[in-house]
Structure formats: structure tokens, C-alpha cells
């Protein structure tokens, strides 16, 4: 259930002495991962339905990614972006071909990608246009600019003054957005599906309306696909479900199969605005990340995993809708591909803790949304096991 007390005490003491305490941690030391399972130092196995906070879309330690990274480490670990590397160019080409034909800027995380997007939209538009509309319940990262873009007051406390220029509209409310647009507005930035905000899907016509508004007002449309992108929803990118093409798109999390990596994609006519000297990332697009990114895309295609997302999504939807019909504590089930949120009238943290005790790893966001971001390589039996445990726990806690 947890690591032995003697080792727990030693690890906690080490962390208390040497690690900044900015994370809440479970009293478990994870030592190994494979597929949708991880093992702790006591050799207890857990079924992980929230692997790597969404980064491990291919499961833990996917063989093609591991092999690509090992091979790359033997050849070249890092060179700065003052040099050409074939792998970075190939990675950019593969992403461009699977999206809207844009150009890529590589970085190391979703927050970095969003910072680049903020800078790009301001550089590309006239100087007097600097305002960016984002949405309540959204989440764009924890650096100062990305935090300012995040329309959740709890993340703003104690760090003011925030970066100027952000305006927040209710997610899904086109009329509220229209009222915020003025002559100083340069862009709208939105998650096609809000992840940290609770797996909130856009109402019909909302994203289409944002595209029309941006076109009419000569603003740029930025899609933060850090959580939704790279196959998570069953399409390469979530915008492809809605037929709405952004001007700028940000990616990270599952981009490199569990290796750190981030990217911004933008249309070729916009890309030159991020001119030399205006933005950079020392480790962005490094050979290891590029090797992992290429291997990730190839594995998804070779194993037809986008199709697998649809199969798994249908199973989870059926199971959780059935559970909701029988369990009054579940007020809503929200699913797109393998983004899954269960709105519960219960203590979400207690659900997570009881699942941990039963050997299942899940997440709670916004206090009452049980969030799952399972791997697209999850087996039928693993999906069934996870649903069974979660259903049992929700009934108990409720």
C-alpha cells in the first residue's frame, strides 16, 4: 500500500532538507513503469489511469521511444540551435504534415510553448494591439505570463501585479467574448477542451464562433493543445474534431512519449514574426527530444493507436454513463477521446486516496472532478479493471 516506514522516513527527510516543498506528494516511491502499470519500492503494482499527468499517452517506457532515445544518447546528446540537426527538421515536418502545414518552434514544456505564443501574437500584430482574451476555468501554465493567461484567481494570489493585457471570458460564451474585444485586442487563446478546468467540452458552435470573430477583427486564434494534442482525443489534434483551424497551436505533455518537450506550430505567414533574437529555448528541439518525438508519432501510426483511442473512449463512456445512471453522486460524465472527467458530489481527494489504496492511480481536479488521461495502449482488461475499481470507490466514498 505504501513504502516501508523506515524508507518512507528517510526519503521524506531527504526531501524536507533538500527539495523545495511546492508539490503535495503521496507517501509512495515509484521505481519502475511499463505500459499502464507502475511499481513502488515495495514491489506493489498500480494500474495508472493518469500516467505522467497526461504525458505518458503511450504508457510508461514505450519500447520504440526507449530504443530511439538510447540510440540518440550514443550519437549526440545536445547542441544549441545555432546548428542544424536532421532530427529536428524531420520532427517539424512530421508535425506540420499532421496538422495545418505550419512551422514549428521547439521548447521544453507546455508553459514555455504558451509563453512563446503570447510573445508571437503580440509581435505579429500592431504595437497598440496587445490584449489577449482567455477563459475562466482555463489553464496555460505557471510561469508569470502563462499564469496571467490562466483565468483562475487561485493561481494569481500573492504574485501580483500580473502581466498586463489579459481579459477573461466565461468558457463557451461568445457574446461575452464579443464584449471584451476592442481596438487593443490582438488574439484569443483557448483550450479546445479545458483539461485542468475539469474536462470541459466547448458548446456547439463556440470554437467556430471564435474563428469567425478573429477573422472579422484581424485577431489571431491560439489553441492551447498541450493536453488535447498528439492523439489524446482520437484525432492528431483536437481542433480537427471541430473543423476550426487555429493560427497558432501549442503542444507538450504527450508530444515526446514521456520525454520533456514542447512545441509551438504556426502558419508560415506568421512564423517570421518570431524573428532571431526575440525568443529562444536552449534545450528546445534537442536531439533526444526530437528522437523521442519522431518515435512517438511513428508508434501511433504503426500501431494504429488513433483508432484504439476511439475504441477505448466508447468503452469508458458506456461504463461511466451506466455508473452515473445507477449512482446519484455522479452528476455528469464528460469525455472526448481519452480525456475523461466525472463530476462527483463527493470529496474528490478521498476518491483519489481510496483508489490509491486499491492500486489504482487517478486524479482529482477542481475538487470534485475525477480526471482520467489513460494511455492509448491500455488493454481491454486493464480498462475494465480500472472502471471496476473506480466504480467501487465512488460508491464507497459517496
C-alpha positions in Angstrom: 0.0 0.0 0.0 2.9 2.3 0.7 6.7 2.1 1.0 8.0 0.7 4.3 8.1 3.2 7.2 11.9 3.2 7.5 12.4 4.1 3.9 9.5 6.5 3.9 11.1 8.4 6.8 14.4 8.6 5.1 13.0 9.8 1.8 10.8 12.4 3.5 13.7 13.6 5.5 15.8 14.0 2.3 13.0 15.9 0.5 12.4 18.1 3.5 16.0 19.0 3.7 16.9 19.5 0.0 13.7 19.8 -2.2 11.5 22.9 -2.4 8.1 21.8 -0.9 6.0 23.1 -3.8 4.3 19.7 -4.5 2.0 17.6 -2.5 3.3 14.1 -2.7 1.8 10.7 -1.9 3.8 8.6 0.5 4.9 6.2 -2.2 8.2 5.9 -4.0 7.7 4.8 -7.6 10.7 2.9 -9.1 9.6 1.3 -12.4 6.9 1.6 -15.1 5.8 -0.5 -18.0 2.7 0.1 -20.1 -0.2 1.2 -17.9 1.4 0.0 -14.7 4.0 1.4 -12.2 5.6 -0.4 -9.2 6.7 1.1 -5.9 9.8 0.3 -3.9 7.9 -2.5 -2.0 7.1 -4.0 -5.4 3.4 -3.2 -5.2 1.9 -2.7 -8.7 -0.5 0.1 -9.5 -2.8 0.5 -12.6 -2.1 4.0 -13.8 -5.0 5.8 -15.5 -3.3 9.2 -15.2 0.2 8.3 -16.3 2.6 11.2 -16.1 -0.2 13.8 -15.7 -1.1 13.1 -19.4 2.5 12.9 -20.7 2.6 9.1 -21.0 0.0 8.8 -23.7 1.8 5.7 -25.0 2.1 4.2 -21.5 5.3 4.0 -19.4 8.5 3.4 -21.2 7.1 2.6 -24.6 9.7 0.4 -26.4 10.1 2.4 -29.7 10.7 5.6 -27.7 13.1 4.0 -25.3 15.0 2.5 -28.2 15.2 5.8 -30.1 16.4 7.7 -27.0 19.1 5.1 -26.2 20.4 5.2 -29.8 20.4 9.0 -29.8 22.3 9.3 -26.5 25.1 7.2 -28.1 25.3 9.7 -31.0 24.7 13.2 -29.9 23.0 14.5 -26.7 22.8 18.2 -27.1 23.9 21.0 -29.5 22.4 24.6 -29.4 20.1 25.9 -32.1 22.8 27.7 -33.9 23.4 24.4 -35.7 21.2 22.2 -38.0 20.2 18.7 -36.8 18.4 16.4 -39.2 16.1 15.0 -36.5 14.7 18.4 -35.5 13.9 19.2 -39.1 12.2 15.8 -39.6 10.2 16.2 -36.4 8.9 19.6 -37.5 8.0 18.2 -40.9 6.0 15.3 -39.4 4.1 17.6 -37.1 3.4 20.0 -40.0 2.1 17.2 -42.2 -0.3 16.0 -39.5 -1.7 19.5 -38.7 -2.2 22.6 -40.7 1.0 22.8 -42.6 2.7 25.2 -40.3 6.2 25.8 -39.0 7.5 24.7 -35.5 9.3 26.4 -32.7 10.5 23.8 -30.1 10.8 24.3 -26.4 10.6 22.1 -23.3 7.1 22.3 -21.8 3.6 23.5 -22.4 4.2 26.6 -20.3 7.2 27.5 -22.5 5.1 26.9 -25.6 2.4 29.2 -24.3 4.9 31.9 -23.4 6.1 31.7 -27.0 2.6 32.0 -28.3 1.9 35.1 -26.1 5.0 36.8 -27.5 4.3 35.7 -31.1 0.8 37.2 -31.2 2.0 40.5 -29.8 4.9 40.6 -32.2 2.8 39.8 -35.2 0.1 42.5 -34.6 0.5 46.3 -34.4 2.1 47.5 -31.2 -1.0 49.1 -29.9 -2.8 45.7 -30.0 -1.6 43.8 -27.0 -4.7 42.4 -25.2 -5.4 38.6 -25.3 -8.7 37.1 -24.3 -8.6 33.9 -22.4 -11.2 31.9 -20.5 -12.3 31.3 -16.9 -11.5 27.7 -15.9 -8.6 27.6 -18.4 -5.1 26.7 -17.6 -2.0 27.7 -19.6 0.9 27.1 -17.2 2.7 28.5 -14.1 5.3 31.0 -15.4 4.3 34.6 -14.9 2.9 35.2 -18.4 1.2 31.8 -18.6 -0.3 32.3 -15.1 -1.6 35.7 -16.2 -3.3 34.0 -19.1 -4.9 31.4 -16.8 -8.4 32.6 -15.9 -8.4 31.1 -12.3 -8.0 33.5 -9.4 -6.5 30.9 -7.1 -3.3 30.9 -9.2 -3.0 34.7 -9.1 -2.9 35.0 -5.3 0.3 36.6 -4.0 2.2 37.1 -7.2 0.8 40.4 -8.5 1.0 42.6 -10.3 0.2 40.2 -13.1 1.3 40.7 -16.7 -1.0 43.3 -18.2 -3.3 42.7 -21.2 -5.3 39.6 -20.4 -9.1 39.6 -20.3 -11.2 36.6 -19.2 -14.5 35.5 -20.6 -16.7 32.6 -19.5 -15.8 29.5 -21.5 -18.5 28.8 -24.1 -19.9 32.4 -24.0 -19.4 34.0 -27.4 -21.4 37.1 -26.5 -19.1 37.7 -23.5 -16.1 37.4 -25.8 -17.5 40.0 -28.2 -18.0 42.5 -25.4 -14.3 42.2 -24.5 -12.9 42.7 -28.0 -11.7 46.2 -28.6 -9.1 48.0 -30.8 -6.3 46.8 -28.5 -7.2 43.1 -28.7 -4.7 41.0 -30.7 -5.7 37.4 -30.0 -7.9 34.9 -28.4 -6.3 32.0 -26.6 -8.3 28.9 -25.7 -8.0 25.2 -24.9 -10.3 23.4 -27.3 -11.2 21.2 -24.3 -10.4 22.6 -20.8 -8.3 19.9 -19.1 -7.2 21.1 -15.6 -10.5 23.1 -15.5 -12.4 19.8 -15.4 -12.6 18.3 -18.9 -15.0 21.0 -20.1 -16.1 20.5 -23.7 -16.9 23.5 -25.9 -20.6 24.0 -26.7 -21.6 23.6 -30.3 -20.5 26.5 -32.4 -18.3 28.1 -29.8 -14.9 27.4 -31.4 -16.3 28.2 -34.8 -17.6 31.5 -33.5 -14.2 32.4 -32.1 -12.6 31.7 -35.5 -15.2 33.9 -37.2 -14.6 36.7 -34.7 -10.9 36.6 -35.1 -11.2 36.7 -38.9 -13.6 39.6 -38.7 -11.4 41.6 -36.3 -8.0 40.6 -37.7 -7.0 38.8 -34.5 -5.1 35.6 -34.1 -6.6 32.5 -32.7 -4.4 30.4 -30.4 -5.3 26.8 -29.5 -3.6 25.5 -26.4 -3.4 21.8 -27.2 -0.9 21.0 -24.6 -3.3 18.4 -23.1 -5.5 17.7 -26.0 -2.9 17.3 -28.8 -0.8 14.5 -30.2 -3.6 11.9 -30.4 -5.2 12.2 -27.0 -8.7 12.8 -28.4 -8.6 10.3 -31.2 -7.5 12.8 -33.9 -4.0 14.1 -34.1 -5.2 17.4 -32.7 -8.5 18.3 -31.0 -9.2 21.2 -33.5 -9.7 18.5 -36.1 -12.9 17.4 -34.4 -14.4 20.8 -34.8 -13.2 21.8 -38.2 -11.6 25.0 -36.8 -8.0 25.7 -37.8 -6.0 28.0 -35.4 -3.3 30.4 -36.4 -1.1 29.2 -33.5 -1.1 25.9 -31.7 0.9 24.9 -28.6 1.9 21.3 -27.7 3.7 19.4 -25.0 2.8 16.6 -22.5 2.5 13.5 -24.7 4.5 15.1 -27.6 7.6 13.0 -26.8 6.1 9.9 -25.3 7.2 10.9 -21.8 10.4 12.8 -22.6 10.3 16.5 -21.9 9.4 18.5 -24.9 7.2 21.3 -26.2 6.3 23.0 -29.4 4.5 25.9 -31.0 3.1 25.4 -34.5 2.0 28.4 -36.5 1.1 29.3 -40.1 4.1 30.1 -42.4 3.0 33.7 -42.9 3.0 34.3 -39.1 6.2 32.4 -38.2 8.7 35.1 -39.3 7.4 37.4 -36.6 9.2 35.3 -34.0 12.4 36.6 -35.5 16.0 35.8 -34.4 16.9 37.2 -31.1 13.3 37.7 -29.9 12.7 34.2 -28.5 14.7 31.0 -27.8 14.9 27.8 -25.8 18.4 26.5 -25.0 17.2 22.8 -25.0 14.3 23.2 -27.4 14.2 20.6 -30.1 17.4 18.9 -28.7 18.4 15.6 -30.4 17.0 13.4 -27.6 13.6 15.2 -27.6 13.5 15.1 -31.4 14.3 11.3 -31.4 11.5 10.7 -28.9 9.1 12.9 -30.7 9.6 11.2 -34.0 9.4 7.7 -32.4 6.1 8.8 -30.7 4.5 9.8 -33.9 5.7 6.7 -35.7 4.5 4.4 -33.0 1.0 6.0 -33.0 0.8 5.4 -36.8 2.4 2.0 -36.9 0.2 0.6 -34.2 -3.0 2.5 -35.4 -3.4 3.9 -32.0 -5.7 6.8 -33.0 -8.3 4.1 -33.8 -7.6 2.5 -30.4 -8.5 5.8 -28.7 -12.0 5.6 -30.3 -12.5 2.0 -29.0 -11.3 2.8 -25.5 -13.3 6.1 -25.4 -16.5 4.3 -26.3 -15.9 1.7 -23.6 -15.2 4.3 -20.9 -18.3 6.3 -22.0 -20.5 3.3 -21.8 -19.2 2.2 -18.4 -19.4 5.6 -16.8 -22.7 6.6 -18.2 -24.1 3.3 -16.8 -22.5 4.1 -13.5 -23.9 7.6 -13.4 -27.4 6.2 -14.1 -27.0 3.9 -11.1 -25.1 6.3 -8.8 -26.6 9.6 -7.9 -23.3 11.1 -6.7 -22.1 11.3 -10.3 -23.7 14.4 -11.8 -22.0 14.4 -15.2 -19.7 12.4 -17.4 -17.6 14.4 -19.9 -15.4 12.6 -22.4 -13.6 13.3 -25.7 -11.3 10.5 -26.7 -9.1 9.7 -23.7 -9.9 12.9 -21.8 -12.3 11.8 -19.2 -14.0 13.7 -16.4 -16.5 12.5 -13.8 -18.2 15.3 -11.9 -18.9 13.8 -8.5 -20.9 15.1 -5.5 -18.3 13.7 -3.2 -14.8 14.5 -1.8 -12.6 14.1 -4.9 -9.4 13.8 -2.8 -11.0 11.0 -0.8 -11.8 9.1 -4.1 -8.2 9.5 -5.2 -6.8 8.3 -1.9 -9.1 5.2 -1.8 -8.2 4.4 -5.4 -4.5 4.5 -4.4 -5.2 2.1 -1.6 -6.9 -0.2 -4.1 -3.9 0.0 -6.5 -5.4 2.5 -9.0 -4.0 5.9 -9.9 -6.4 8.7 -10.9 -6.5 12.4 -10.4 -8.9 15.0 -9.0 -9.2 18.5 -10.4 -11.4 21.4 -9.3 -12.1 19.4 -6.1 -14.9 17.3 -7.5 -13.9 16.2 -11.0 -12.2 12.8 -11.2 -9.9 13.1 -14.1 -8.5 10.2 -16.2 -6.0 10.6 -19.0 -5.2 6.9 -19.7 -2.7 5.6 -22.2 -3.9 4.8 -25.7 -2.1 1.4 -25.3 -4.4 0.4 -22.4 -5.7 -3.1 -22.8 -9.4 -4.1 -22.6 -8.8 -6.0 -19.4 -7.0 -3.0 -17.9 -9.8 -0.7 -18.8 -12.3 -3.0 -17.2 -10.2 -3.4 -14.1 -9.9 0.4 -13.7 -13.6 1.0 -14.2 -14.5 -1.7 -11.7 -12.2 -0.2 -9.0 -13.2 3.4 -9.6 -16.9 2.4 -9.5 -16.5 0.6 -6.3 -14.6 3.5 -4.7 -17.1 6.2 -5.8 -19.9 4.1 -4.3 -18.0 3.8 -1.0 -16.9 7.4 -0.7 -20.4 8.7 -1.6 
